[in-house]
Amino acid sequence: AVLETYGTFEAFVPGDDKYCVAFGRDIIDSIPPGSIYFGGTEWGRFLVTALCKSHVNADPFFTLTQNALADGGYLAYLRGMYGDKIYIPTDTDSQQCFGDYSADVQRRSQQNKLKPGESLKMVNGKPQISGQIAVMEVNGLLAKVIFDKNSNREFYVEESFPLDWMYPHLEPHGLIMKINRQPLSELSDDIVSQDHDYWTKYVTPMIGGWLNDDTLVSEVAAFAEKVHLRHDLSGFTGDPRFVQNDYACKTFSKLRSSLAGIYMWRLDQAVGEEEKDRMARAADFAFRQAWALCPTSPEAVFRYVNFLLKQKRNSDALLVAATCLKLDPNNFQVKNLVSQLQKFQKAK
């Protein structure tokens, strides 16, 4: 309870009050009463907790964070609040998920299929797993337990780290995502169009209405340098309060790049050329918006670069990374990214 309270103050202090409240209220208003909501980021968890009518009484919905489910203390906290209304994993469930993940890591390690950031060491003949990736994998398994056991509830999520099992079930839902009970065979044109129109309308008061389907990556880069590097607001039709608050920029950019991730996942799964093109266009538009909202966002930059490379748009990928480096010249990871892309470009 202390962490929930402290986290709210920690979110409000660096963020602009206007956008803190908009973030929390717009998410709350989009979720039906009685639903279960996973809030992944600090804003996604703490602002929604603070601005809902009653966190303890799940009014209007149950607010959890997928990031802390591997913590036995957090599960006990949830059981104390919500245990008589929804299923919260037990200590046995937690041990089972740890065991399942450990067995999966050992199997994939033998097949050389560990994910980037995963590590496995054998200590006295027993597997020892550590690191952020491992914790989030276990968190993901426990989130799946909650999803499966509460089959009479609707589910929504604000992403922190992508959880693989969710992707077939996800669709854009305003600022966040809905986790459908059954996997979706595809994202319909209506879903994609609603997401496109919602975000176009949403970002216009923030950064202006200049970004559309035909906006080039070079035009977004020029906007980033003008507004964020040179702080030149001449002709700017957005909100100076927004672009001058890095925390707000990163937070809303994170939301948009997470939604772009749904389209990118769908693109990787698509078989037909028409479906691939449809998902590529949706992903590209969402990534351009995410990058325009915050040109130095790690999620937006690295995910967009990855997308562009897969699309064989190497020059655009280098431009995204190089522009980010201009704005954040001491970022070691971005320096390495630019260097790798330049070498790749020369090799071509």
N, C-alpha and C positions, 0 to 999 in steps of 0.2 A: 504493500500500500504506500509506503514511503517512496519507493521507486516510481510508482505511477504519478505521485504528486510532484516529485523532483523533476521527473522527465517533462512534465508540462511546463514548468518554469524554464527548463533548459531549452525547450523548443521555442517558447515565446520570446526569450531574450534576444537571440540573434535574428529571428525572423521578424518581418514586418507584420504588425498586428492585423492589418487589413487582410493580408494573404494567409496568415495563420487561421483566422476565423473562417475565411472563404474555403480554405482547404478542408477544415473539419466539418463545417456545416454542409458543404456540397456532397461530401461522402456520406454523412449521416442521412441527409435527405434522399439519397439514392437507394438506400437499403431498406427493404421491407421489414416491418416489425417482426420480432421473433426469429430473425435470421442469425446465423453465426458468421462473424467477420474476423478474418485474420489480418491484423495490421502489422506490416513488416518493418517499416522504417520508424524512426523516432517520432516524426510527425504523424505517420499513419497509426501508430499505437497511442501515443500520449495525447495528441490533440483531440482525436476522436473520443478517447476515454474522458477527457476533461469536458468536452462540449456536449456529450450525450446527456440525457436527462438524469439517468442513474446508472452508473457502471455496475454497482453491486446488484441491482435489481434487473440488470439486462434490459433496461428501458432506453431506447426502443429495441435493442438487439444485444446479443452476446459479443463482447469484444475480447479477443485473445491475440497473442502474438505468436506466430509460428517460430520466431527466433529463439524462444526460451523453453520450448517444450521438452528439450532434453535435460532441463534442470528440474530435479525432483522437488525442490522447494517451490518452484513456480507451479508445477502440477498440483501440489498440495494446496497452494493459494487458490487455484482455479476450482479444485474440488470443494473447498470451503465456501466459495461464492456460488458456484453454478452446479455443483454435484447432484443436487436434488432436482434439477431441471433438464440438464443435458448430460450425455456421457462424456466424462473426462478420463483420459487414460490412467490406469492404475500403475503402481510400481511394477507389477508383473508385466503389463503392456510395455512399459519402458525397457525393462530388461530384455523382453522378446525382441523389441526393435533394435536395441544395441547388438543382440546376438545375430539377428538377421543381417544387419549391415556388416558386421564383422565377417560373417561367412561369405557374403557377397564380395567384399573387398579381397579376401583371400583368393576367391575363385578368379576374379578379374585380374589380380596381380599375377597369377600363374599364366594368364592369357595375354599379359602386357596390355591390359585395357583400363588401367587406372586413369581417373580423370585428372586434369591439371590441378595441382595443389593437394591431391590425396597422397597420403604416406602410410606405409605399413611396415612395422618392425616386429620381429619375433624376439620376445624376451622370455628366456627360460621355457621355450617351447610354446609360449602363448602369444597370440597376436596383440600388438599394442598400436592403437589407432589414435591419432591426435590431429589437431589443426581445425581451422574454421570450416573447411569443406566437409570434414567428417561430422562435425557437430550439426551442420545444416542438413546433411543426408539423414541423420537420425531424427532431427526435427521434422523433416519431410515425411518420414515413415509414421511418426506420431500424429502429424496432421492428417494423414490418410486414415488412421484409426478413428479419429474424431469424425471425419467425413463419412466413413462407412457406418459407424455406430449411430450416427444421428441422421438417419436416412429420411426423416420427416421434416428436416430443416433445409432452408435455402442457404447457400454458402457464397461468400464474397471474399476477395483477397486483394490486399495492397502488397505488391511484391517487394521483397528485399532481395534475396537470392532466388533465381529461378528454381522451381521444384519440378523435376521431370514428369512425375506422375500426373501433375495437374494439367499439362499442356493440352491433351486431347479434350479436356473438359472446359477449357477457358474460352470466354468471349469478352470483348471490350464492354465495359459497363460504366459510362461516364469517365470519371477520373481513375476508376479502379477496374477490377475484373470480376465477372461472375463465374463460379465454378458449377457448371451444369452437372446434374446427377448422372446423366449418360454422356459418353463421349460424342462429340459432334463430328459428323462425316466431313463437313466443310463449314466455313463461315459464309453465310448467305450474303448476297449483294446488299440486302437491307441492313444487316449488321455492320458491314464495312462502311456503307454510306452514312449510317447514323453516327458511327464513330468519327468519320471524316468531318461531318458537319458540326458535330458537338465540339470537337477540338478547334476547328476553324473559328467558330464563334467564341470559344473560351479564351483563346490566346490573343485575339484581336485587341482587347483592351490592354493587354500586357505589353505586346511588342508591336502592335499595329497590324493592319490587314494586308500587308504586302506579300505574304507567303501563300502561294497557291500551287496547284498541281504542276504548273509549268516553270516554277522558280528553280533556277539552276543552283547547283552546289556553290558555284563561284559567287552568286548573288548573296547567299547566306553567309559566306566567308566575308564578303565586303561589308555586310551589315554588322557582323561580329567585330570586325576591326574598327569600324566607324563608331559604334555605340559602346562597346566594351573595352576597346584598347585606347582609342583617342577620346572617348567620352564626349563625342560630338553628337548632340541631340537635335541639331538643326534638321527640320523636316521630319522629326520623329513623331509618330502619332500614337505611340503607346503610352505607358505609365512610367515616368522617370523613377517613381518609388520602387517599381518592380525591378527594373534593370540595374538599379543601384544597390539592390540587396542580394548578395551572392547566395544566401541561404534559401531565399524564396525561389530564385532562379534554378538552383540545383534541385530543389524539391519537386517542382512542377516538371522540370525536364526529366527527372527520374521516373515520374509517373508515365510520361509519354513514351520514353524509351522502353519501358516495361511492356507497354501495349504494342509497340513496334516488334518486340520480341515474340509476341503471339503470331504475328504475320510471318516473321522470319522462320519460326518453327513450322508453320503451315507450308511455307515455300519449300522447305527441306523435305517435307513429306509428300508434296504434290507429284503427280505422275504426268498429267496432261500439260501441254505447253500453255494452253489458255489459262488453266488454274495457276500455273507457275507465274505467268505474267500478271495475273490479277493480284496475287499475294505480294509479288515483288513491288508493284506500284503502291499498294497499301503500306507496305513496310517502309519504302523509300520516303513517302510523304510523312509518315509518323516520325521517322528518324530525322528528317529535315526540321520538323517542328521542334523535336526534342533538342537538337543541336542549336537551333536559333534561340530557344529559351535559355540555354546555358552552354555557351561554346567551350567551356572548360570542364563540363561534366564527364567524369570517367566513364560512366555507363553509356552516355550518349555517344561519346567519341569512339571508344573501343568497339562498341557493338555496331556502330554505323560503319566504321572502317572494315570490320569483319564482313558485313553485308556487302559493301562496295567491292571488296576483293573477290567475293564469291560471284559477283556480277561482272567480274573482269573490268571494272572501272577503276583501274589502278591510279590514274591521275587524280580522280576525285578523292580517293582514299588518302593519298598523300596531302592533298589540299586541306582536308579536314584535320589531319594530324598536325600539319605545319601551322595552321591557323591557331589551333589550340596551344601549340608551343609558344607562339608569339604572345599570347595572353598569359601563359603560365610557364615562363622560361626556365624555372627551377624544378619543373616536374621531371624527375629522372625517368619514370616509366614512359612518358610521352616523348622524351628525347630518344630513348631506345626505339620506340615505335617509328618515329620519323627516320631515324638512321636505317632501320630495317627496310622501310618502304623505299627509301632512296636507293639502297643497294639493289632491291628487287627491280626498281625502275630501270637502273643502269643495265642490269643483267638482261632485261627485255630488249 
